[in-house]
Amino acid sequence: RAGFAGNKESEAMALQMLDSMAAGGIYDQIGGGFCRYSVDERWAIPHFEKMLYDNGQLLGLYADGYQISKNPRYKKIIEETVTWLIREMLSPNGAFYSSLDADSLDAHGHSEEGAFYVWQVQEVKSLLTPEEFSIALRCFGLDRAPNFEGVAWHVFDAAKPHDDEIALFDSAKNKLFLAREKRMRPGRDDKILVSWNALMIKGLAKAGRVLNAPEYTKLAQNAVDFIRDYMFKSERLLATAKANNNGVYKVHLNAYLDDYAFLLDALIELLQAEYRAQDMTFAEELAEALLEEFEDTQGGFFFTGHNHEVLILRTKQAFDNATPSGNGIAAIALQRLGHILGEPRYLQSIERALQAFDGVMNRNPAACANLMQAYEEFVKPPTMLVLRGEVAEISQWQAAINEQYKPHLMVLNPALTIQHLPVTLNRKPENPVNAWVCSGVECLPVFYELAPLLKALG
């Protein structure tokens, strides 16, 4: 969060959490990706279901962690998770499936939770050379008592291989992966949900920007394009899509607040990874639809739209859960888009929302962290940096800016185009790169060199 940037105590706590999750059984040490949650106090044994929404959010968190610490382990976690995503969750048309089951068939044909993931030591030994097995035994915790229901082993990061063991450890890991691929796979929920895809789009966009990995950004753009082409009809979103045996998608159900809010938030992140005018247009369309369909005249946003089926009660949720609060993300995203476009209607809407949830935020601020971030940015608007000029030069500047963790900073790189952005920036670039730094309605004089810009950003 912006308010904790530079807070060393908070930073240490966050990085410890990332370290512990990456080392534990909640992370798939063999094939990448995170399971849903842990069922023990040591985070050694997970509920083996893998959810798209968890992995999308965690990609963004590990990108933040890498930006702060430059820990190569975080970069590897991102790379392995994206590899898993492409291998097991990517649809032919670019969107992402919802989840993988916890259960699968074991060697005896019985459906058992974790059957795809757990091991017997003798099986591992039979697959590896003696040298590989010795390292795997120690590094994966196979030299300890069985940790899965007293009869099997679920591997975790029990010890680090020594420098001269890394090649053997990687070889052992690859052999175990190939052997595991021959097992009966867990079932997959191949629905495509806008809200969960949006969380993954945001994670991929942030990881692509921070790691300078355009292939991640492209994955995010492809998913956005699928949603816009298949799931955005008559300027309204539909919530879910599923292909039949002929590859034809059934797209239906009016979308909910989370679908609009999460996707708008993801587009704002994606625009910072690579600016596409069609994404900004889509963001404006979503913002307008969100306000029309979901805003309560008393402030805040209903979970269901005004044209949804009639319900006994229309809820307005403030609290974050396994997925963020739709109201919290709507407040962050609309407010940020309002600053980007200079659109006061969006900012006024968020002022009403914050007033509506004032009592809840005062009573339990920890439960509504995203609304608290929206309030923080309402009091002190985020800094917006607009880079214009030659694409190659802009890329060098942006790479230098992305070296630092600045959650309060939004960086847009529309190159030579100025469509959508405020008219005050609609000036022809005079150098290879021109940089404008604005907060709220105040802008600094234009920057023509990188060093002074970095100094001004702090």
Contacts in CASP RR format, 6 or more apart in sequence:
PFRMAT RR
TARGET T0000
AUTHOR 0000-0000-0000
METHOD contacts of the structure
MODEL  1
RAGFAGNKESEAMALQMLDSMAAGGIYDQIGGGFCRYSVDERWAIPHFEK
MLYDNGQLLGLYADGYQISKNPRYKKIIEETVTWLIREMLSPNGAFYSSL
DADSLDAHGHSEEGAFYVWQVQEVKSLLTPEEFSIALRCFGLDRAPNFEG
VAWHVFDAAKPHDDEIALFDSAKNKLFLAREKRMRPGRDDKILVSWNALM
IKGLAKAGRVLNAPEYTKLAQNAVDFIRDYMFKSERLLATAKANNNGVYK
VHLNAYLDDYAFLLDALIELLQAEYRAQDMTFAEELAEALLEEFEDTQGG
FFFTGHNHEVLILRTKQAFDNATPSGNGIAAIALQRLGHILGEPRYLQSI
ERALQAFDGVMNRNPAACANLMQAYEEFVKPPTMLVLRGEVAEISQWQAA
INEQYKPHLMVLNPALTIQHLPVTLNRKPENPVNAWVCSGVECLPVFYEL
APLLKALG
1 369 0 8 1.000
1 373 0 8 1.000
1 376 0 8 1.000
1 407 0 8 1.000
2 373 0 8 1.000
2 376 0 8 1.000
2 377 0 8 1.000
2 382 0 8 1.000
2 407 0 8 1.000
2 408 0 8 1.000
3 376 0 8 1.000
3 407 0 8 1.000
3 408 0 8 1.000
4 10 0 8 1.000
4 11 0 8 1.000
5 405 0 8 1.000
5 406 0 8 1.000
5 407 0 8 1.000
5 408 0 8 1.000
11 68 0 8 1.000
14 64 0 8 1.000
14 65 0 8 1.000
15 65 0 8 1.000
15 68 0 8 1.000
15 69 0 8 1.000
15 71 0 8 1.000
18 61 0 8 1.000
18 62 0 8 1.000
18 65 0 8 1.000
18 74 0 8 1.000
19 73 0 8 1.000
20 43 0 8 1.000
21 27 0 8 1.000
21 34 0 8 1.000
21 43 0 8 1.000
21 58 0 8 1.000
22 62 0 8 1.000
22 73 0 8 1.000
22 74 0 8 1.000
22 77 0 8 1.000
22 157 0 8 1.000
23 156 0 8 1.000
23 157 0 8 1.000
24 42 0 8 1.000
24 43 0 8 1.000
24 44 0 8 1.000
24 156 0 8 1.000
24 157 0 8 1.000
25 35 0 8 1.000
25 38 0 8 1.000
25 43 0 8 1.000
25 44 0 8 1.000
25 45 0 8 1.000
25 46 0 8 1.000
25 154 0 8 1.000
25 155 0 8 1.000
25 156 0 8 1.000
26 34 0 8 1.000
26 35 0 8 1.000
26 37 0 8 1.000
26 38 0 8 1.000
26 43 0 8 1.000
26 46 0 8 1.000
27 33 0 8 1.000
27 34 0 8 1.000
27 35 0 8 1.000
27 77 0 8 1.000
27 157 0 8 1.000
28 34 0 8 1.000
28 35 0 8 1.000
28 50 0 8 1.000
28 84 0 8 1.000
28 117 0 8 1.000
29 140 0 8 1.000
29 155 0 8 1.000
29 156 0 8 1.000
29 157 0 8 1.000
29 173 0 8 1.000
30 117 0 8 1.000
30 155 0 8 1.000
30 173 0 8 1.000
30 176 0 8 1.000
30 177 0 8 1.000
30 180 0 8 1.000
31 80 0 8 1.000
31 83 0 8 1.000
31 84 0 8 1.000
31 177 0 8 1.000
31 180 0 8 1.000
32 77 0 8 1.000
32 80 0 8 1.000
32 81 0 8 1.000
32 83 0 8 1.000
32 84 0 8 1.000
33 50 0 8 1.000
33 55 0 8 1.000
33 80 0 8 1.000
33 81 0 8 1.000
33 84 0 8 1.000
33 85 0 8 1.000
34 50 0 8 1.000
34 54 0 8 1.000
34 55 0 8 1.000
34 58 0 8 1.000
34 81 0 8 1.000
35 46 0 8 1.000
35 47 0 8 1.000
35 48 0 8 1.000
35 49 0 8 1.000
35 50 0 8 1.000
35 102 0 8 1.000
36 46 0 8 1.000
36 47 0 8 1.000
36 48 0 8 1.000
36 49 0 8 1.000
36 50 0 8 1.000
36 51 0 8 1.000
36 54 0 8 1.000
36 102 0 8 1.000
37 46 0 8 1.000
37 47 0 8 1.000
38 44 0 8 1.000
38 45 0 8 1.000
38 46 0 8 1.000
38 47 0 8 1.000
39 45 0 8 1.000
39 46 0 8 1.000
39 47 0 8 1.000
44 147 0 8 1.000
44 154 0 8 1.000
44 156 0 8 1.000
45 147 0 8 1.000
45 148 0 8 1.000
45 154 0 8 1.000
46 154 0 8 1.000
47 102 0 8 1.000
47 113 0 8 1.000
48 102 0 8 1.000
48 103 0 8 1.000
48 113 0 8 1.000
48 114 0 8 1.000
48 116 0 8 1.000
48 117 0 8 1.000
48 186 0 8 1.000
49 99 0 8 1.000
49 100 0 8 1.000
49 101 0 8 1.000
49 102 0 8 1.000
50 99 0 8 1.000
50 100 0 8 1.000
51 98 0 8 1.000
51 99 0 8 1.000
51 196 0 8 1.000
52 89 0 8 1.000
52 96 0 8 1.000
52 97 0 8 1.000
52 98 0 8 1.000
52 99 0 8 1.000
52 193 0 8 1.000
52 196 0 8 1.000
52 197 0 8 1.000
52 199 0 8 1.000
52 200 0 8 1.000
53 195 0 8 1.000
53 196 0 8 1.000
53 199 0 8 1.000
53 200 0 8 1.000
53 322 0 8 1.000
53 323 0 8 1.000
54 322 0 8 1.000
55 81 0 8 1.000
55 84 0 8 1.000
55 85 0 8 1.000
55 200 0 8 1.000
56 199 0 8 1.000
56 200 0 8 1.000
56 202 0 8 1.000
56 203 0 8 1.000
56 204 0 8 1.000
57 199 0 8 1.000
57 203 0 8 1.000
57 323 0 8 1.000
58 81 0 8 1.000
59 78 0 8 1.000
59 81 0 8 1.000
59 82 0 8 1.000
59 200 0 8 1.000
59 203 0 8 1.000
59 204 0 8 1.000
59 206 0 8 1.000
59 207 0 8 1.000
60 202 0 8 1.000
60 203 0 8 1.000
60 206 0 8 1.000
60 207 0 8 1.000
62 74 0 8 1.000
62 77 0 8 1.000
62 78 0 8 1.000
62 81 0 8 1.000
62 207 0 8 1.000
63 74 0 8 1.000
63 78 0 8 1.000
63 203 0 8 1.000
63 206 0 8 1.000
63 207 0 8 1.000
63 208 0 8 1.000
63 209 0 8 1.000
63 210 0 8 1.000
63 211 0 8 1.000
64 206 0 8 1.000
64 210 0 8 1.000
64 405 0 8 1.000
64 407 0 8 1.000
65 71 0 8 1.000
65 74 0 8 1.000
65 405 0 8 1.000
66 74 0 8 1.000
66 75 0 8 1.000
66 78 0 8 1.000
66 210 0 8 1.000
66 211 0 8 1.000
67 210 0 8 1.000
67 402 0 8 1.000
67 403 0 8 1.000
67 404 0 8 1.000
67 405 0 8 1.000
68 405 0 8 1.000
75 211 0 8 1.000
78 207 0 8 1.000
78 211 0 8 1.000
82 204 0 8 1.000
82 207 0 8 1.000
82 216 0 8 1.000
82 219 0 8 1.000
85 96 0 8 1.000
85 200 0 8 1.000
85 219 0 8 1.000
86 219 0 8 1.000
88 100 0 8 1.000
88 188 0 8 1.000
89 96 0 8 1.000
89 97 0 8 1.000
89 100 0 8 1.000
89 188 0 8 1.000
90 96 0 8 1.000
90 97 0 8 1.000
90 219 0 8 1.000
91 97 0 8 1.000
91 190 0 8 1.000
91 192 0 8 1.000
91 226 0 8 1.000
91 243 0 8 1.000
93 226 0 8 1.000
93 230 0 8 1.000
93 249 0 8 1.000
94 219 0 8 1.000
94 222 0 8 1.000
94 223 0 8 1.000
94 225 0 8 1.000
94 226 0 8 1.000
95 192 0 8 1.000
95 197 0 8 1.000
95 222 0 8 1.000
95 223 0 8 1.000
95 226 0 8 1.000
95 227 0 8 1.000
95 230 0 8 1.000
95 241 0 8 1.000
96 192 0 8 1.000
96 196 0 8 1.000
96 197 0 8 1.000
96 200 0 8 1.000
96 223 0 8 1.000
97 188 0 8 1.000
97 189 0 8 1.000
97 190 0 8 1.000
97 191 0 8 1.000
97 192 0 8 1.000
98 189 0 8 1.000
98 190 0 8 1.000
98 191 0 8 1.000
98 192 0 8 1.000
98 193 0 8 1.000
98 196 0 8 1.000
99 188 0 8 1.000
99 189 0 8 1.000
100 186 0 8 1.000
100 187 0 8 1.000
100 188 0 8 1.000
100 189 0 8 1.000
101 186 0 8 1.000
101 187 0 8 1.000
101 188 0 8 1.000
101 189 0 8 1.000
102 113 0 8 1.000
102 114 0 8 1.000
102 186 0 8 1.000
103 111 0 8 1.000
103 112 0 8 1.000
103 113 0 8 1.000
103 114 0 8 1.000
103 115 0 8 1.000
103 186 0 8 1.000
103 187 0 8 1.000
104 111 0 8 1.000
104 112 0 8 1.000
104 114 0 8 1.000
104 115 0 8 1.000
104 116 0 8 1.000
104 183 0 8 1.000
104 184 0 8 1.000
104 185 0 8 1.000
104 186 0 8 1.000
104 187 0 8 1.000
105 111 0 8 1.000
105 112 0 8 1.000
105 115 0 8 1.000
105 184 0 8 1.000
106 112 0 8 1.000
106 115 0 8 1.000
106 184 0 8 1.000
109 184 0 8 1.000
114 148 0 8 1.000
114 154 0 8 1.000
115 183 0 8 1.000
115 184 0 8 1.000
116 180 0 8 1.000
116 183 0 8 1.000
116 184 0 8 1.000
116 185 0 8 1.000
116 186 0 8 1.000
117 154 0 8 1.000
117 180 0 8 1.000
118 148 0 8 1.000
118 152 0 8 1.000
118 153 0 8 1.000
118 154 0 8 1.000
119 142 0 8 1.000
119 152 0 8 1.000
119 153 0 8 1.000
119 154 0 8 1.000
119 155 0 8 1.000
119 176 0 8 1.000
120 152 0 8 1.000
120 153 0 8 1.000
121 137 0 8 1.000
121 142 0 8 1.000
121 153 0 8 1.000
123 179 0 8 1.000
124 133 0 8 1.000
124 136 0 8 1.000
124 137 0 8 1.000
124 142 0 8 1.000
124 176 0 8 1.000
125 133 0 8 1.000
127 175 0 8 1.000
127 176 0 8 1.000
127 179 0 8 1.000
128 136 0 8 1.000
128 172 0 8 1.000
128 175 0 8 1.000
128 176 0 8 1.000
129 168 0 8 1.000
131 168 0 8 1.000
132 168 0 8 1.000
132 169 0 8 1.000
132 171 0 8 1.000
132 172 0 8 1.000
132 175 0 8 1.000
133 172 0 8 1.000
135 161 0 8 1.000
135 165 0 8 1.000
135 168 0 8 1.000
135 169 0 8 1.000
135 172 0 8 1.000
136 142 0 8 1.000
136 169 0 8 1.000
136 172 0 8 1.000
136 173 0 8 1.000
136 176 0 8 1.000
137 143 0 8 1.000
138 158 0 8 1.000
138 159 0 8 1.000
139 157 0 8 1.000
139 158 0 8 1.000
139 159 0 8 1.000
139 160 0 8 1.000
139 161 0 8 1.000
139 169 0 8 1.000
140 153 0 8 1.000
140 155 0 8 1.000
140 156 0 8 1.000
140 157 0 8 1.000
140 158 0 8 1.000
141 153 0 8 1.000
141 155 0 8 1.000
141 156 0 8 1.000
141 158 0 8 1.000
141 159 0 8 1.000
142 153 0 8 1.000
142 155 0 8 1.000
144 158 0 8 1.000
146 152 0 8 1.000
146 153 0 8 1.000
147 153 0 8 1.000
147 154 0 8 1.000
147 156 0 8 1.000
148 154 0 8 1.000
161 168 0 8 1.000
161 169 0 8 1.000
190 242 0 8 1.000
190 243 0 8 1.000
191 240 0 8 1.000
191 241 0 8 1.000
191 242 0 8 1.000
192 226 0 8 1.000
192 231 0 8 1.000
192 240 0 8 1.000
192 241 0 8 1.000
192 242 0 8 1.000
192 249 0 8 1.000
193 239 0 8 1.000
193 240 0 8 1.000
193 259 0 8 1.000
194 227 0 8 1.000
194 231 0 8 1.000
194 237 0 8 1.000
194 238 0 8 1.000
194 239 0 8 1.000
194 240 0 8 1.000
194 255 0 8 1.000
194 259 0 8 1.000
194 262 0 8 1.000
194 263 0 8 1.000
195 239 0 8 1.000
195 256 0 8 1.000
195 258 0 8 1.000
195 259 0 8 1.000
195 262 0 8 1.000
195 263 0 8 1.000
195 323 0 8 1.000
196 323 0 8 1.000
197 223 0 8 1.000
197 227 0 8 1.000
197 263 0 8 1.000
198 259 0 8 1.000
198 262 0 8 1.000
198 263 0 8 1.000
198 265 0 8 1.000
198 266 0 8 1.000
199 262 0 8 1.000
199 266 0 8 1.000
199 323 0 8 1.000
200 220 0 8 1.000
200 223 0 8 1.000
201 220 0 8 1.000
201 223 0 8 1.000
201 224 0 8 1.000
201 263 0 8 1.000
201 266 0 8 1.000
201 267 0 8 1.000
201 269 0 8 1.000
201 270 0 8 1.000
202 220 0 8 1.000
202 262 0 8 1.000
202 265 0 8 1.000
202 266 0 8 1.000
202 269 0 8 1.000
202 270 0 8 1.000
203 220 0 8 1.000
203 266 0 8 1.000
203 269 0 8 1.000
204 216 0 8 1.000
204 217 0 8 1.000
204 219 0 8 1.000
204 220 0 8 1.000
204 223 0 8 1.000
205 216 0 8 1.000
205 217 0 8 1.000
205 220 0 8 1.000
205 266 0 8 1.000
205 269 0 8 1.000
205 270 0 8 1.000
205 272 0 8 1.000
205 273 0 8 1.000
206 269 0 8 1.000
206 273 0 8 1.000
207 213 0 8 1.000
207 216 0 8 1.000
208 214 0 8 1.000
208 215 0 8 1.000
208 216 0 8 1.000
208 217 0 8 1.000
208 220 0 8 1.000
208 273 0 8 1.000
209 217 0 8 1.000
209 269 0 8 1.000
209 272 0 8 1.000
209 273 0 8 1.000
209 398 0 8 1.000
209 402 0 8 1.000
210 402 0 8 1.000
212 399 0 8 1.000
212 402 0 8 1.000
214 274 0 8 1.000
217 270 0 8 1.000
217 273 0 8 1.000
217 274 0 8 1.000
220 266 0 8 1.000
220 270 0 8 1.000
220 273 0 8 1.000
221 270 0 8 1.000
221 274 0 8 1.000
221 276 0 8 1.000
221 279 0 8 1.000
224 263 0 8 1.000
224 266 0 8 1.000
224 267 0 8 1.000
224 270 0 8 1.000
224 279 0 8 1.000
224 282 0 8 1.000
227 237 0 8 1.000
227 263 0 8 1.000
228 278 0 8 1.000
228 282 0 8 1.000
230 241 0 8 1.000
230 249 0 8 1.000
230 251 0 8 1.000
231 237 0 8 1.000
231 238 0 8 1.000
231 239 0 8 1.000
231 241 0 8 1.000
231 251 0 8 1.000
231 255 0 8 1.000
232 238 0 8 1.000
232 282 0 8 1.000
232 285 0 8 1.000
233 251 0 8 1.000
235 285 0 8 1.000
235 288 0 8 1.000
235 289 0 8 1.000
236 254 0 8 1.000
236 255 0 8 1.000
236 289 0 8 1.000
236 293 0 8 1.000
237 255 0 8 1.000
237 259 0 8 1.000
237 260 0 8 1.000
237 263 0 8 1.000
237 286 0 8 1.000
237 289 0 8 1.000
238 251 0 8 1.000
238 252 0 8 1.000
238 253 0 8 1.000
238 254 0 8 1.000
238 255 0 8 1.000
239 252 0 8 1.000
239 253 0 8 1.000
239 254 0 8 1.000
239 255 0 8 1.000
239 256 0 8 1.000
239 259 0 8 1.000
240 251 0 8 1.000
240 252 0 8 1.000
240 253 0 8 1.000
241 249 0 8 1.000
241 250 0 8 1.000
241 251 0 8 1.000
242 249 0 8 1.000
242 250 0 8 1.000
243 249 0 8 1.000
243 250 0 8 1.000
244 250 0 8 1.000
254 304 0 8 1.000
254 305 0 8 1.000
254 307 0 8 1.000
254 308 0 8 1.000
256 303 0 8 1.000
256 304 0 8 1.000
256 305 0 8 1.000
257 290 0 8 1.000
257 294 0 8 1.000
257 301 0 8 1.000
257 302 0 8 1.000
257 303 0 8 1.000
257 304 0 8 1.000
257 305 0 8 1.000
257 326 0 8 1.000
257 327 0 8 1.000
257 330 0 8 1.000
258 303 0 8 1.000
258 323 0 8 1.000
258 326 0 8 1.000
258 329 0 8 1.000
260 286 0 8 1.000
260 289 0 8 1.000
260 290 0 8 1.000
260 293 0 8 1.000
260 294 0 8 1.000
260 330 0 8 1.000
261 290 0 8 1.000
261 301 0 8 1.000
261 326 0 8 1.000
261 327 0 8 1.000
261 328 0 8 1.000
261 329 0 8 1.000
261 330 0 8 1.000
261 333 0 8 1.000
262 323 0 8 1.000
262 324 0 8 1.000
262 326 0 8 1.000
262 329 0 8 1.000
263 286 0 8 1.000
264 283 0 8 1.000
264 286 0 8 1.000
264 287 0 8 1.000
264 290 0 8 1.000
264 329 0 8 1.000
264 330 0 8 1.000
264 333 0 8 1.000
264 334 0 8 1.000
264 337 0 8 1.000
265 329 0 8 1.000
265 332 0 8 1.000
265 333 0 8 1.000
267 279 0 8 1.000
267 280 0 8 1.000
267 282 0 8 1.000
267 283 0 8 1.000
267 286 0 8 1.000
268 283 0 8 1.000
268 333 0 8 1.000
268 336 0 8 1.000
268 337 0 8 1.000
268 340 0 8 1.000
268 410 0 8 1.000
270 276 0 8 1.000
270 279 0 8 1.000
271 279 0 8 1.000
271 280 0 8 1.000
271 283 0 8 1.000
271 412 0 8 1.000
272 410 0 8 1.000
272 411 0 8 1.000
272 412 0 8 1.000
272 413 0 8 1.000
274 413 0 8 1.000
275 412 0 8 1.000
275 413 0 8 1.000
275 414 0 8 1.000
275 415 0 8 1.000
275 417 0 8 1.000
277 414 0 8 1.000
277 417 0 8 1.000
277 419 0 8 1.000
277 420 0 8 1.000
280 419 0 8 1.000
280 420 0 8 1.000
281 420 0 8 1.000
283 337 0 8 1.000
284 337 0 8 1.000
284 341 0 8 1.000
284 420 0 8 1.000
287 333 0 8 1.000
287 334 0 8 1.000
287 337 0 8 1.000
287 346 0 8 1.000
290 301 0 8 1.000
290 330 0 8 1.000
290 334 0 8 1.000
291 334 0 8 1.000
291 345 0 8 1.000
291 346 0 8 1.000
291 349 0 8 1.000
292 306 0 8 1.000
293 305 0 8 1.000
293 306 0 8 1.000
293 307 0 8 1.000
294 301 0 8 1.000
294 302 0 8 1.000
294 303 0 8 1.000
294 304 0 8 1.000
294 305 0 8 1.000
294 306 0 8 1.000
294 330 0 8 1.000
295 301 0 8 1.000
295 302 0 8 1.000
295 349 0 8 1.000
295 352 0 8 1.000
296 302 0 8 1.000
296 316 0 8 1.000
296 356 0 8 1.000
298 352 0 8 1.000
298 356 0 8 1.000
299 349 0 8 1.000
299 352 0 8 1.000
299 353 0 8 1.000
299 355 0 8 1.000
299 356 0 8 1.000
300 316 0 8 1.000
300 327 0 8 1.000
300 330 0 8 1.000
300 331 0 8 1.000
300 349 0 8 1.000
300 352 0 8 1.000
300 353 0 8 1.000
300 356 0 8 1.000
300 357 0 8 1.000
301 316 0 8 1.000
301 326 0 8 1.000
301 327 0 8 1.000
301 330 0 8 1.000
301 353 0 8 1.000
302 314 0 8 1.000
302 315 0 8 1.000
302 316 0 8 1.000
303 314 0 8 1.000
303 315 0 8 1.000
303 316 0 8 1.000
303 317 0 8 1.000
303 326 0 8 1.000
304 311 0 8 1.000
304 314 0 8 1.000
305 314 0 8 1.000
316 327 0 8 1.000
316 356 0 8 1.000
317 325 0 8 1.000
317 326 0 8 1.000
317 327 0 8 1.000
318 325 0 8 1.000
318 327 0 8 1.000
318 328 0 8 1.000
318 357 0 8 1.000
318 360 0 8 1.000
318 361 0 8 1.000
318 367 0 8 1.000
318 368 0 8 1.000
318 371 0 8 1.000
319 325 0 8 1.000
319 360 0 8 1.000
319 364 0 8 1.000
319 367 0 8 1.000
319 368 0 8 1.000
320 328 0 8 1.000
320 367 0 8 1.000
320 368 0 8 1.000
320 369 0 8 1.000
320 370 0 8 1.000
324 370 0 8 1.000
325 368 0 8 1.000
325 370 0 8 1.000
325 371 0 8 1.000
326 370 0 8 1.000
327 353 0 8 1.000
327 357 0 8 1.000
327 370 0 8 1.000
327 371 0 8 1.000
328 368 0 8 1.000
328 370 0 8 1.000
328 371 0 8 1.000
328 373 0 8 1.000
328 374 0 8 1.000
329 370 0 8 1.000
330 353 0 8 1.000
331 350 0 8 1.000
331 353 0 8 1.000
331 354 0 8 1.000
331 370 0 8 1.000
331 371 0 8 1.000
331 374 0 8 1.000
332 370 0 8 1.000
332 373 0 8 1.000
332 374 0 8 1.000
332 377 0 8 1.000
334 346 0 8 1.000
334 349 0 8 1.000
334 350 0 8 1.000
335 346 0 8 1.000
335 347 0 8 1.000
335 350 0 8 1.000
335 374 0 8 1.000
335 377 0 8 1.000
335 378 0 8 1.000
336 377 0 8 1.000
336 382 0 8 1.000
336 410 0 8 1.000
337 343 0 8 1.000
337 346 0 8 1.000
338 344 0 8 1.000
338 346 0 8 1.000
338 347 0 8 1.000
339 347 0 8 1.000
339 381 0 8 1.000
339 382 0 8 1.000
339 384 0 8 1.000
339 410 0 8 1.000
339 440 0 8 1.000
340 384 0 8 1.000
340 410 0 8 1.000
340 412 0 8 1.000
340 421 0 8 1.000
341 420 0 8 1.000
341 421 0 8 1.000
341 422 0 8 1.000
342 422 0 8 1.000
350 374 0 8 1.000
350 378 0 8 1.000
351 378 0 8 1.000
353 374 0 8 1.000
354 361 0 8 1.000
354 371 0 8 1.000
354 374 0 8 1.000
354 375 0 8 1.000
354 378 0 8 1.000
357 368 0 8 1.000
357 371 0 8 1.000
360 368 0 8 1.000
360 371 0 8 1.000
361 368 0 8 1.000
361 371 0 8 1.000
361 372 0 8 1.000
361 375 0 8 1.000
365 372 0 8 1.000
377 408 0 8 1.000
380 408 0 8 1.000
380 439 0 8 1.000
381 439 0 8 1.000
381 440 0 8 1.000
382 408 0 8 1.000
382 409 0 8 1.000
382 410 0 8 1.000
382 439 0 8 1.000
383 406 0 8 1.000
383 408 0 8 1.000
383 409 0 8 1.000
383 410 0 8 1.000
383 437 0 8 1.000
383 438 0 8 1.000
383 439 0 8 1.000
383 457 0 8 1.000
384 409 0 8 1.000
384 410 0 8 1.000
384 412 0 8 1.000
384 437 0 8 1.000
384 438 0 8 1.000
384 439 0 8 1.000
384 440 0 8 1.000
385 401 0 8 1.000
385 409 0 8 1.000
385 410 0 8 1.000
385 411 0 8 1.000
385 412 0 8 1.000
385 435 0 8 1.000
385 436 0 8 1.000
385 437 0 8 1.000
385 438 0 8 1.000
385 453 0 8 1.000
385 457 0 8 1.000
386 412 0 8 1.000
386 413 0 8 1.000
386 414 0 8 1.000
386 421 0 8 1.000
386 425 0 8 1.000
386 435 0 8 1.000
386 436 0 8 1.000
386 438 0 8 1.000
387 394 0 8 1.000
387 397 0 8 1.000
387 398 0 8 1.000
387 411 0 8 1.000
387 412 0 8 1.000
387 413 0 8 1.000
387 414 0 8 1.000
387 415 0 8 1.000
387 433 0 8 1.000
387 434 0 8 1.000
387 435 0 8 1.000
388 394 0 8 1.000
388 413 0 8 1.000
388 414 0 8 1.000
388 415 0 8 1.000
388 416 0 8 1.000
388 418 0 8 1.000
388 425 0 8 1.000
388 429 0 8 1.000
388 433 0 8 1.000
388 434 0 8 1.000
388 435 0 8 1.000
388 436 0 8 1.000
389 415 0 8 1.000
389 416 0 8 1.000
389 429 0 8 1.000
389 431 0 8 1.000
389 432 0 8 1.000
389 433 0 8 1.000
389 434 0 8 1.000
390 415 0 8 1.000
390 432 0 8 1.000
390 433 0 8 1.000
391 415 0 8 1.000
393 432 0 8 1.000
393 433 0 8 1.000
394 413 0 8 1.000
394 415 0 8 1.000
394 433 0 8 1.000
396 450 0 8 1.000
397 433 0 8 1.000
397 435 0 8 1.000
397 450 0 8 1.000
397 453 0 8 1.000
398 411 0 8 1.000
398 413 0 8 1.000
400 450 0 8 1.000
400 454 0 8 1.000
401 409 0 8 1.000
401 411 0 8 1.000
401 454 0 8 1.000
401 457 0 8 1.000
402 411 0 8 1.000
404 457 0 8 1.000
406 457 0 8 1.000
409 457 0 8 1.000
412 421 0 8 1.000
414 421 0 8 1.000
416 429 0 8 1.000
418 425 0 8 1.000
418 426 0 8 1.000
424 443 0 8 1.000
425 436 0 8 1.000
427 434 0 8 1.000
430 448 0 8 1.000
431 448 0 8 1.000
433 448 0 8 1.000
433 450 0 8 1.000
434 446 0 8 1.000
434 447 0 8 1.000
434 448 0 8 1.000
435 446 0 8 1.000
435 447 0 8 1.000
435 448 0 8 1.000
435 453 0 8 1.000
436 443 0 8 1.000
436 444 0 8 1.000
436 446 0 8 1.000
436 447 0 8 1.000
437 443 0 8 1.000
437 444 0 8 1.000
437 447 0 8 1.000
437 453 0 8 1.000
437 456 0 8 1.000
437 457 0 8 1.000
438 444 0 8 1.000
444 456 0 8 1.000
447 453 0 8 1.000
447 456 0 8 1.000
END
